[in-house]
Amino acid sequence: MCINNKMSKKLKNLRTKSGLTQAQLAQRLNVSPSSIGMYEQGRREPKNSILVRICKELNASGDYILDINNDNKENNLNFDDVNSIVTEFIDFIKTKKYVMINGVPVDEINKKKIATALKVAIAVALSDSE
């Protein structure tokens, strides 16, 4: 059974952000590295028991990994979603050679400032919620 493309991309993204290779994640989950590769390519779907372990290992919700959007609930983002979006944006601006914001080119120094500001904003938001 093939899994949806969003799920496979999310699995790979979460694994790489965790700093794990496919082999390392496979070892932690007690599955073969080729299984992880197939999950990430969308060629195979993990069993529910493995999916639960993936969620725990990668610190992600099942709803996020499965890309479940429950229409009966408000379309709110939780911290993991926001953190993932911010992290993806930081990675994006750091890796792209040319970045423009509001039509203004952003140099390397300002890219670092933007990344730092976003990280600080998240830390401040979390400290206020405690």
C-alpha positions as CSV (number, residue, x, y, z in Angstrom):
1,M,0.0,0.0,0.0
2,C,1.4,3.4,-1.0
3,I,1.2,6.4,1.4
4,N,0.5,9.9,0.4
5,N,3.3,12.1,-0.8
6,K,2.9,14.6,2.0
7,M,3.3,12.0,4.6
8,S,6.5,10.6,3.1
9,K,7.9,14.1,2.8
10,K,7.0,14.9,6.4
11,L,8.7,11.7,7.6
12,K,11.9,12.5,5.8
13,N,11.8,16.1,6.9
14,L,11.3,15.1,10.6
15,R,14.0,12.5,10.4
16,T,16.6,14.8,8.9
17,K,15.7,17.6,11.3
18,S,16.3,15.1,14.1
19,G,19.7,14.6,12.8
20,L,19.2,10.9,12.1
21,T,20.2,8.9,9.1
22,Q,17.7,6.3,7.8
23,A,19.9,3.6,9.3
24,Q,19.9,5.3,12.8
25,L,16.1,5.7,12.8
26,A,15.6,2.1,11.6
27,Q,17.8,0.9,14.4
28,R,15.8,2.8,17.0
29,L,12.5,1.5,15.5
30,N,13.9,-2.0,15.1
31,V,13.1,-2.1,11.3
32,S,15.3,-2.3,8.3
33,P,16.9,0.9,6.8
34,S,15.2,-0.1,3.5
35,S,11.8,0.1,5.3
36,I,12.6,3.7,6.3
37,G,13.6,4.5,2.7
38,M,10.4,3.0,1.3
39,Y,8.3,5.0,3.8
40,E,10.1,8.2,2.8
41,Q,9.6,7.4,-0.9
42,G,5.9,6.6,-0.4
43,R,6.4,3.1,-1.6
44,R,5.4,1.5,1.6
45,E,3.2,2.3,4.6
46,P,4.3,1.6,8.2
47,K,2.2,-0.6,10.4
48,N,0.3,1.3,13.1
49,S,2.6,0.1,15.8
50,I,5.6,1.4,13.9
51,L,3.9,4.7,13.1
52,V,3.3,5.2,16.8
53,R,7.0,4.6,17.5
54,I,8.0,6.9,14.6
55,C,5.8,9.7,16.2
56,K,7.5,9.2,19.6
57,E,11.0,9.0,18.2
58,L,10.6,12.1,16.0
59,N,8.5,14.0,18.6
60,A,5.6,14.5,16.2
61,S,1.9,14.0,16.4
62,G,0.1,11.3,14.3
63,D,-2.2,14.0,12.9
64,Y,0.8,15.9,11.6
65,I,2.6,13.0,10.0
66,L,-0.6,11.6,8.6
67,D,-1.6,15.0,7.4
68,I,-5.0,14.7,8.9
69,N,-7.1,17.9,8.8
70,N,-10.2,17.2,10.8
71,D,-12.9,19.5,9.3
72,N,-14.9,19.2,12.5
73,K,-12.2,21.1,14.4
74,E,-11.1,24.7,14.0
75,N,-8.0,24.9,11.8
76,N,-5.6,25.8,14.6
77,L,-1.9,25.1,14.6
78,N,-0.2,23.6,17.6
79,F,3.4,24.4,18.7
80,D,4.9,21.5,16.8
81,D,3.2,22.7,13.6
82,V,4.4,26.3,14.1
83,N,7.9,25.2,15.1
84,S,8.1,23.0,12.0
85,I,7.0,25.9,9.8
86,V,9.4,28.3,11.3
87,T,12.3,25.8,11.2
88,E,11.5,25.1,7.5
89,F,11.5,28.8,6.8
90,I,14.8,29.3,8.6
91,D,16.3,26.4,6.6
92,F,14.9,27.9,3.4
93,I,16.4,31.4,3.9
94,K,19.7,29.9,5.1
95,T,20.1,27.6,2.1
96,K,18.9,29.9,-0.7
97,K,21.6,32.0,-2.4
98,Y,19.2,34.9,-3.2
99,V,16.4,35.8,-0.8
100,M,14.2,38.9,-1.0
101,I,11.8,40.2,1.5
102,N,9.3,42.9,0.4
103,G,11.4,43.3,-2.7
104,V,14.6,43.9,-0.8
105,P,17.6,41.5,-1.1
106,V,18.6,39.8,2.2
107,D,22.4,39.3,2.7
108,E,23.9,36.5,4.8
109,I,24.2,38.7,8.0
110,N,20.5,39.7,7.8
111,K,19.5,36.0,7.1
112,K,21.2,35.1,10.4
113,K,19.4,38.0,12.2
114,I,16.1,36.9,10.8
115,A,16.7,33.3,11.9
116,T,17.7,34.4,15.4
117,A,14.7,36.7,15.7
118,L,12.4,33.9,14.8
119,K,14.0,31.6,17.4
120,V,13.8,34.3,20.0
121,A,10.1,35.0,19.2
122,I,9.3,31.3,19.7
123,A,11.2,31.2,23.0
124,V,9.4,34.3,24.3
125,A,6.0,33.0,23.3
126,L,6.7,29.7,25.1
127,S,8.0,31.5,28.2
128,D,4.8,33.7,28.3
129,S,2.5,30.6,28.1
130,E,4.0,29.0,31.3
